[in-house]
Amino acid sequence: MSPKKIILRFGKDIADRPIIYRLARDFDLVINILKANVDQNKEGTMVLELTGEKYDLGLDYLKKQGVRVQPLAEEVFRNEEKCTSCGACTDICPSGALYMERPSMEVKFESDNCIVCQICVKICPVKAMEVRF
């Protein structure tokens, strides 16, 4: 079973609950946290990859806890015609999805490693990184 990427959004009333622990323990899910912003005074947001036989049961549990669950419906795309391989994106990519291939010094993009943080979209001087929904 391949991992599914989802976005969790939850209020400050849920931020102190062990929801990720319960997904692993009670539903035997393999969890890879790709991005997280959890502040007990604000809304929390997490991007996860989940894998496991009880995936649907785990999602039901999250929803019953008041967590808004949505599939990761957007992706970052590299427009190779626009890209000049300047490398500005490779230093700031937190997941390593963008990297400089050596010895050709060409920028490569592994979309499976992308966590859709969109930092590269903001920093690209030629706007070669785009978001698709």
C-alpha atoms as a printed R data frame, in Angstrom:
    type eleno elety resid chain resno       x      y       z
1   ATOM     1    CA   MET     A     1   0.000  0.000   0.000
2   ATOM     2    CA   SER     A     2   1.466  3.339  -1.014
3   ATOM     3    CA   PRO     A     3   1.416  6.307   1.373
4   ATOM     4    CA   LYS     A     4  -1.352  8.881   1.082
5   ATOM     5    CA   LYS     A     5  -0.623 12.549   1.723
6   ATOM     6    CA   ILE     A     6  -3.164 14.462   3.777
7   ATOM     7    CA   ILE     A     7  -3.490 17.811   5.520
8   ATOM     8    CA   LEU     A     8  -4.759 18.011   9.093
9   ATOM     9    CA   ARG     A     9  -6.147 21.247  10.514
10  ATOM    10    CA   PHE     A    10  -7.195 21.541  14.123
11  ATOM    11    CA   GLY     A    11  -8.007 24.165  16.717
12  ATOM    12    CA   LYS     A    12  -6.193 25.034  19.901
13  ATOM    13    CA   ASP     A    13  -8.541 22.776  21.874
14  ATOM    14    CA   ILE     A    14  -7.037 19.719  20.131
15  ATOM    15    CA   ALA     A    15  -3.376 20.800  19.970
16  ATOM    16    CA   ASP     A    16  -2.489 19.154  23.277
17  ATOM    17    CA   ARG     A    17  -4.050 15.755  22.460
18  ATOM    18    CA   PRO     A    18  -1.840 12.815  21.378
19  ATOM    19    CA   ILE     A    19  -3.654 12.271  18.072
20  ATOM    20    CA   ILE     A    20  -0.583 11.165  16.114
21  ATOM    21    CA   TYR     A    21   0.373  8.693  18.816
22  ATOM    22    CA   ARG     A    22  -3.147  7.239  18.728
23  ATOM    23    CA   LEU     A    23  -2.989  6.840  14.938
24  ATOM    24    CA   ALA     A    24   0.145  4.750  15.311
25  ATOM    25    CA   ARG     A    25  -0.895  2.754  18.380
26  ATOM    26    CA   ASP     A    26  -4.613  2.171  17.814
27  ATOM    27    CA   PHE     A    27  -4.713  1.984  14.021
28  ATOM    28    CA   ASP     A    28  -1.234  0.634  13.272
29  ATOM    29    CA   LEU     A    29  -0.546  3.413  10.780
30  ATOM    30    CA   VAL     A    30   2.922  4.361   9.596
31  ATOM    31    CA   ILE     A    31   3.181  8.130   9.862
32  ATOM    32    CA   ASN     A    32   5.652 10.432   8.178
33  ATOM    33    CA   ILE     A    33   5.230 14.051   9.272
34  ATOM    34    CA   LEU     A    34   6.224 16.146   6.278
35  ATOM    35    CA   LYS     A    35   5.390 19.545   7.712
36  ATOM    36    CA   ALA     A    36   3.900 20.712  10.984
37  ATOM    37    CA   ASN     A    37   2.919 23.971  12.591
38  ATOM    38    CA   VAL     A    38   1.380 23.315  15.982
39  ATOM    39    CA   ASP     A    39   0.789 26.223  18.328
40  ATOM    40    CA   GLN     A    40  -1.428 25.642  21.354
41  ATOM    41    CA   ASN     A    41  -2.758 29.200  21.042
42  ATOM    42    CA   LYS     A    42  -3.715 28.965  17.359
43  ATOM    43    CA   GLU     A    43  -4.875 26.528  14.737
44  ATOM    44    CA   GLY     A    44  -2.488 23.675  14.006
45  ATOM    45    CA   THR     A    45  -1.646 22.357  10.563
46  ATOM    46    CA   MET     A    46   0.159 19.149   9.647
47  ATOM    47    CA   VAL     A    47   1.006 17.527   6.336
48  ATOM    48    CA   LEU     A    48   1.345 13.763   6.737
49  ATOM    49    CA   GLU     A    49   1.997 10.668   4.717
50  ATOM    50    CA   LEU     A    50  -0.042  7.778   6.102
51  ATOM    51    CA   THR     A    51   0.266  4.111   5.252
52  ATOM    52    CA   GLY     A    52  -1.602  1.162   6.694
53  ATOM    53    CA   GLU     A    53  -4.502 -1.240   6.432
54  ATOM    54    CA   LYS     A    54  -6.646  0.790   8.864
55  ATOM    55    CA   TYR     A    55  -6.201  4.089   7.011
56  ATOM    56    CA   ASP     A    56  -9.940  4.793   6.754
57  ATOM    57    CA   LEU     A    57 -10.520  3.946  10.424
58  ATOM    58    CA   GLY     A    58  -7.713  6.338  11.350
59  ATOM    59    CA   LEU     A    59  -9.311  9.135   9.319
60  ATOM    60    CA   ASP     A    60 -12.652  8.480  10.998
61  ATOM    61    CA   TYR     A    61 -10.948  8.761  14.397
62  ATOM    62    CA   LEU     A    62  -9.389 12.105  13.428
63  ATOM    63    CA   LYS     A    63 -12.723 13.505  12.269
64  ATOM    64    CA   LYS     A    64 -14.426 12.392  15.499
65  ATOM    65    CA   GLN     A    65 -11.736 14.301  17.413
66  ATOM    66    CA   GLY     A    66 -12.628 17.487  15.525
67  ATOM    67    CA   VAL     A    67  -9.693 17.430  13.119
68  ATOM    68    CA   ARG     A    68 -10.417 18.659   9.589
69  ATOM    69    CA   VAL     A    69  -8.856 16.199   7.158
70  ATOM    70    CA   GLN     A    70  -8.299 16.898   3.486
71  ATOM    71    CA   PRO     A    71  -6.239 15.193   0.827
72  ATOM    72    CA   LEU     A    72  -3.166 17.034  -0.354
73  ATOM    73    CA   ALA     A    73  -4.795 18.218  -3.553
74  ATOM    74    CA   GLU     A    74  -2.116 20.563  -4.735
75  ATOM    75    CA   GLU     A    75   1.314 19.849  -6.036
76  ATOM    76    CA   VAL     A    76   4.372 21.808  -6.994
77  ATOM    77    CA   PHE     A    77   5.422 21.474 -10.611
78  ATOM    78    CA   ARG     A    78   8.719 22.473 -12.208
79  ATOM    79    CA   ASN     A    79   8.313 24.089 -15.623
80  ATOM    80    CA   GLU     A    80  11.468 22.837 -17.324
81  ATOM    81    CA   GLU     A    81  11.140 25.311 -20.200
82  ATOM    82    CA   LYS     A    82  11.366 28.264 -17.799
83  ATOM    83    CA   CYS     A    83  13.991 26.801 -15.460
84  ATOM    84    CA   THR     A    84  17.522 28.140 -15.974
85  ATOM    85    CA   SER     A    85  19.074 25.807 -13.350
86  ATOM    86    CA   CYS     A    86  20.259 28.773 -11.301
87  ATOM    87    CA   GLY     A    87  19.976 26.640  -8.156
88  ATOM    88    CA   ALA     A    88  18.274 29.273  -5.968
89  ATOM    89    CA   CYS     A    89  15.621 26.722  -5.000
90  ATOM    90    CA   THR     A    90  17.995 23.917  -4.066
91  ATOM    91    CA   ASP     A    91  19.398 25.603  -0.948
92  ATOM    92    CA   ILE     A    92  16.001 26.400   0.548
93  ATOM    93    CA   CYS     A    93  14.136 23.159  -0.213
94  ATOM    94    CA   PRO     A    94  13.550 21.562   3.223
95  ATOM    95    CA   SER     A    95  12.754 18.094   1.845
96  ATOM    96    CA   GLY     A    96  15.553 17.805  -0.716
97  ATOM    97    CA   ALA     A    97  13.032 17.469  -3.538
98  ATOM    98    CA   LEU     A    98  15.028 20.065  -5.466
99  ATOM    99    CA   TYR     A    99  18.715 19.385  -5.852
100 ATOM   100    CA   MET     A   100  21.643 20.157  -8.109
101 ATOM   101    CA   GLU     A   101  22.807 17.185 -10.155
102 ATOM   102    CA   ARG     A   102  26.534 16.916 -10.552
103 ATOM   103    CA   PRO     A   103  28.585 17.230 -12.687
104 ATOM   104    CA   SER     A   104  25.987 18.663 -15.106
105 ATOM   105    CA   MET     A   105  24.903 21.326 -12.523
106 ATOM   106    CA   GLU     A   106  21.315 20.897 -13.653
107 ATOM   107    CA   VAL     A   107  18.468 21.385 -11.161
108 ATOM   108    CA   LYS     A   108  16.446 18.194 -10.649
109 ATOM   109    CA   PHE     A   109  13.043 17.874  -8.994
110 ATOM   110    CA   GLU     A   110  11.763 14.726  -7.245
111 ATOM   111    CA   SER     A   111   8.058 15.487  -6.849
112 ATOM   112    CA   ASP     A   112   7.511 12.452  -4.595
113 ATOM   113    CA   ASN     A   113   9.756 14.101  -1.976
114 ATOM   114    CA   CYS     A   114   7.969 17.470  -2.184
115 ATOM   115    CA   ILE     A   115   6.020 18.549   0.909
116 ATOM   116    CA   VAL     A   116   4.293 21.428  -0.946
117 ATOM   117    CA   CYS     A   117   5.693 24.100   1.369
118 ATOM   118    CA   GLN     A   118   5.859 26.400  -1.695
119 ATOM   119    CA   ILE     A   119   9.068 28.119  -0.607
120 ATOM   120    CA   CYS     A   120  10.564 27.371  -4.026
121 ATOM   121    CA   VAL     A   121   7.586 29.016  -5.742
122 ATOM   122    CA   LYS     A   122   8.275 32.241  -3.861
123 ATOM   123    CA   ILE     A   123  12.048 32.241  -4.380
124 ATOM   124    CA   CYS     A   124  12.351 31.190  -8.043
125 ATOM   125    CA   PRO     A   125  13.504 34.265  -9.999
126 ATOM   126    CA   VAL     A   126  12.117 33.005 -13.327
127 ATOM   127    CA   LYS     A   127   8.869 31.569 -11.867
128 ATOM   128    CA   ALA     A   128   9.686 28.046 -13.064
129 ATOM   129    CA   MET     A   129   8.127 26.515  -9.930
130 ATOM   130    CA   GLU     A   130   4.348 26.479 -10.093
131 ATOM   131    CA   VAL     A   131   1.478 25.187  -7.961
132 ATOM   132    CA   ARG     A   132  -1.200 22.987  -9.508
133 ATOM   133    CA   PHE     A   133  -4.501 22.058  -7.899
